[in-house]
Amino acid sequence: MGLLDRFRRRGRGVGSTGAIVRGSDDADQRHLQDFVRTRRGVEGFVEPRTTITDVTLLLVAHDGEWTRRRVPSVQWAHEFANRNGVPSYDAGLVGIPSRMREYNKRQKERHRDSLRSLDPEPGEPGQSSV
């Protein structure tokens, strides 16, 4: 028995790499429900299981805001979407929408701009001249 073997789970929950794969839980499902309820124009993209994660449901709102959570199965993801009036697609076939990438780019630019506003230009008050 290896030093870390006692910390690894056996059976379900262990990926092919030996990494522990966390399954979905009620908190994931509540988060998805809240996202659908509080955003408009939401679409669902069902992502297949990988060696790292279980099946995930990616929800993308009209403006590109998104969230991704683990779900129990591909079937569960499509049924969740149907129950909530959200169109769902297989991400492996259609990819992810460009509005999500554009949203990520805008968020990155906003973050960079907010950091710049905190860092005064050389020669401005509060800037050391060392």
Secondary structure as UniProt FT lines:
FT   TURN            3..4
FT   HELIX           5..7
FT   TURN            12..13
FT   TURN            16..17
FT   HELIX           26..38
FT   STRAND          43..47
FT   STRAND          56..60
FT   TURN            62..63
FT   STRAND          66..70
FT   HELIX           74..83
FT   TURN            84..85
FT   STRAND          88..90
FT   HELIX           91..94
FT   HELIX           98..118
FT   TURN            122..123
FT   TURN            125..126
//
